[in-house]
Amino acid sequence: MEAILFSLFIFTYGLICGSFFNVAGIRIPVGKSVIRPRSACPVCKKTLSLFELIPVISYVLQRGKCRACQTPISPVYVQIEMLTGCLWVAAYWQFGFTKEWIAAITLISLLMIIIVSDFVYMIIPNSILLYFFFVFILEQAVIPVIPWQDAAFGFVSGFLLPLLVAIVSKGGMGAGDIKLFAVIGLSLGFTGFLLSFFFSVLFGTLAGIVGLMRGNVKKGVPFPFGPWIAAGTITSLFIGESFLVWYLSFY
């Protein structure tokens, strides 16, 4: 019962933080404050009330539309809120209330903001990456989850390997993606980064192929890779170790 109650608390807090991650992902890339002005409808500019800012519930009660002008609200907002809450709980189930859980939800938080910013603007802001770079350094100093050598090697490898791919492919990977992988390597270490990179490229390639077939992606035109880096990193975080054990069992 205690685990269930704590999971509900984590989920609720994750929803609230997910709402903030939406704001951060939309405002930071264009140089706006995440505090002021208060959130408003992007169409009619009406300032949202507290009732309209309740994560998920407001969206459901308003049937996905602005109360004032009835303009449809992007489902991305509620999806990020739900995804944050669910992933924070999943991390608790996997790691328990430990320093590994704290490191995991910090990484997940970064990825949620990146999903929004890259999806909306195709930008991975340096300010966000720099902030989380120092957060991960602080966590390593206070509650180290991986050895410092592994974190440093993961950071360097996370920068150099994507950079090499970008050079060989002549721009097949953006500068923001390269720097994001470096920060991910700092958090997950060398092996975690490699698995993150593998899954990210796999998911991104499959998404690109499906997008080309459906006409949503055009050949030679960049599409947001950040969400697929997030998907690959989350996969590495939760099942990377099991996947590696399974893979090595064939040798």
VOFI-484668 format. One record per residue: residue in one letter; x, y, z of N, C-alpha, C in turn. Coordinates in steps of 0.05 Angstrom, whole numbers, plus 5000, padded with zeros to 4 digits. Layout:
N
aXYZXYZXYZ...
END
This chain:
251
m501749765000500050005000501750255000e503950245016505650485017506950544990a507750324975508950364949506950484929i504350394932502350504914501850794919l501650874944501151154951503551324943f505951224946508251374938508351404908s507551184894507451194865505451414855l503151424868501151634862502251914866f503651944888504952204894506952274873i508652084865510652134845509352204818f507252054811505752094786504552374785t503352454807502152724809504252944806y506352904821508553104819509753114792g509952874779510952854752509153004732l506552994736504653144719505153444721i505553534746505953814750508553904738c510653754742513253814730513153794699g511653604689511353574660510053824648s508153944663506954194654509054414652f510854424672513054624671514954564648f515454314643517354244621516254334594n513554324591512354434567512954734564v512654884586513155174586516155224579a517955064592520755104588521555044559g520454834548521054754520520054944500i517955094506516755284487518055564490r518655644515519555914520522555954518i524155764529527055804530528255824502p527455664482528755694456528355974443v526356124451525856384440526656604459g528056534480529056734499527056854518k524856714523522856814541523156694569s522256844589522356754617520356524621v521056334638519256104644517356184666i517756414678516056504700513956704692r514756914677512957124668513257164638p511057244625508257274635507057004640r504657004653503156764658502356634631s501856374632501056234608498456344596a498356354570495956464556495456304531c493056314521492356194496493956324473p495456164457497056284436495456424414v492756364413491056474392489656724401c488056704423486456934432487857094454k490156994463491857124483490657154511k488457014516487257024542489056884563t489557024585491156904607489656674619l490956454622489656214633489356224663s487056144672486556134701487755884713l487855874740488955634753487355384745f484755414742483155184734484055074707e484855254689485655174662488555064661l489955084683492654994684493054734699i490854604708491054344721491954134701p494354014706495353814686493253594680v492953534654491253324643488253384648i487553434673484653464680483453694665s484853924664483854154649483454084620y485253944608485153864580482653694575v482153504593479953324590477253474593l477053634614474553784620473953984598q476054094586475654294564475454164537r475553894537475353744512477553824492g479853884503482153954486481954214471k480354404482479954664469480254894489c481055124479481155364495478355444503r477955504529475255574539474255834526a476056014519475256274508474556274479c476456164463476156174434475655914420q475655694436475055424426477155324406t479455444406481655344389482755084401p483154884384484154624395486954664408i487354534431489854544445491554304435s494054364430495854144420495953914441p495553674431495653444450498453394461v500453524449503253494459503453574488y501953784497502053874525501353644544v499053524539498053314558499753064555q500853014531502452774527505052804543i506253034543508753074558508153054588e505953154597505153134625504852844633m503352694618502852414624505452254622l507052304601509552164597511452204620t511652454630513352514652512452364677g509852374684508852234707509351934705c508751824683509051534679511951444681l513751594669516551524669517851554697w516951764711517951794738517151564756v514651474752513751244768515150984759a515550954733516950714723519850704734a521050944736523750954747523750884777y521650964791521350884819521050584822w519450464805519050174806521650024800q523250134782525649994774527950044794f528250284804530550354820529950384850g527350414856526650474884527250764890f526850844915527451114923530451134930t532051144910534951134912536251364897k538851384899540251584884540051534854e539851274846539451204818536851314808w534751314825532151424817532351734813i533851864830534152154827535652224801a537752064796539252114771537452054747a535751844749533951774727531951984721i530652094741528552294736529752554727t532252614735533652854725534052824695l534952594686535452544658532852554642i530752424653528152434641527052714638s527552884658526653164657527953304634l530553274631531953394608530753304582l530253044579529152934554526353044548m524753084568522053184563522153474552i523953634563524253904553525253904524i527153724519528353714492526253624472i524553434479522453344461520753574452v519853744471518153974465519654174447s522054254455523454464441524254374413d525054124409525854024383523353974365f521153894378518753844363517554104352v517554314369516354564362518154734344y520754754351522554934337524754804322m525154534325527454394315530054514326i529954584352532254704366532654554392i535154504398535954394424537654614437p536554784454537955024464540454954481n542555114476544955074491544555134521s542755324527542355394555541155164571i539455004559538254774572540454564577l542054514556544154314558546254394579l546954654579548954744598547854724627y545354784631544154764658544254474668f543454294651543354014660546253894661f548054004646550853924648551853974677f551254204687552154274715550554114735v547954064729546353894748547553614750f548253494727549453234728552153224742i553653444738556253464752555753474782l553753634790553153654819552253384830e550553244815549552984824551952784827q553752804808556052624809557752684834a557852934842559453014865558052934892v555352954892553952914917552952624920i551652524898550552254899551452094874p554052034872555051904848553751634843v552751604818551551354810553451184794i555251314778557251174763559951294770p562151154765564851264771565351514754w566951694765567651944750568951884724q570651674723572051614698570051534676d567951374684565951284665564351524656a563651704674562151944666563652114647a566252154652567952314635568352184608f568751924607569051774582566451784566g564251754581561651774567561152044555f561952254569561652524559563252574533v565852494534567552534511566652364487s565952104493565051934472562352024460g560652134478558052234470558252474452f560552614453560952834435562352744409l564452584412566152514389564752324369l563352124378562051934360559952064343p557952214355556052354338557352564319l559452684329560952884312562052744288l563252504292564352354270562152274250v559852194261557552124243556652374227a556652604240555752854227557752924204i560352884209562352944189562152754165v561952494171561852294150559352324134s557052374147554552404133554052684122k555952864127555853134117553253274127g552953274153550653424165548253244172g548752984173546552804179545652824208m547252954225546552994253547253284261g545353414274545653694280547453744304a548453994307550154064329548754024356g546154084357544654054382544553754390d544153584370544153294375546753194387i548953294375551653224384552053294414k551353544420551753644448549853504467l547453434458545553284475546753004482f547852874462549052604467551352624487a552852844486555052884504554052904533v551853054537550753074564549552814573i548252664554547252404561549452214569g551752224555554052064562555052124590l554952384597555752454624553952324645s551452304639549552184658549651884659l549751754635549551464634552251324633g554451464627556951334624557351224596f559551094591560351014564558350804553t557950584568556150374558553350474554g552350624573549650734571549350914547f551451074542551351254518551251084492l552950884491553050714466550250594461l548950494482546350374479544350594471s544550824483542851054477543151124447f545651144438546151214410545051004391f545450754398544450534381541350544379f539950564401537050564401536050824387s537351044392536451304380536651294349v538851194339539251174310537250974298l536850754313534850554304532050674302f531150794323528450914324528251144304g530251314302530151534284530151444255t531651234248531651124221528951004214l527850854232525150734227523050944223a523251154240521351374238521651524212g524151554203524651684177523551524154i523951264155522851094133519851104132v518551074156515651084157514651354148g516051574156515351844148515451884118l517551774106517851794077515651644062m514951414073512751254060510051394062r509651534085507151674089507151954078g509352054070509552324059509952534080n510252454105510652654126513552764128v515352604117518252684116519052694087k520552904080521552934052524452884051k525352744031528152674028529852924026g532052934043533853164043532953394061v530553364073529553574091529753474120p531153614137531553524165528953494180f528853314198526453284216527553254244p525853314264526853314292527853044300f530353034308531552784318531552764348g531153004361531153014390529252814404p526752804394524852604406525852324404w527252254383528151974380530651924397i532252144401534452114420533252064448a531152204454529752164480528751884483a527451784462526351504462528651304465g530851344451533051154452534451164480t534651404491535951434517534151304539i531551344538529751234557529850924555t529950824531530250534527532850434540s534950574535537550504547537450504577l536150714588535850744617534450514630f532250424618530650214630531349934623i532049874598532649604591535349564579g537049774580539649754567541349524578e541449494604543049284617542049014609s539348974610538248714602538748654573f538548854556539048824528541948734523l543748864537546648794534547148514542v546048424564546348144574545247954553w542848014542541647844522543447834497y544448064488546048074464548647924467l549947954491552547824496552247524499s549747434505549247144508549646984482f549747124460550046994434553046954428y554747054445557647034440559046864461
END
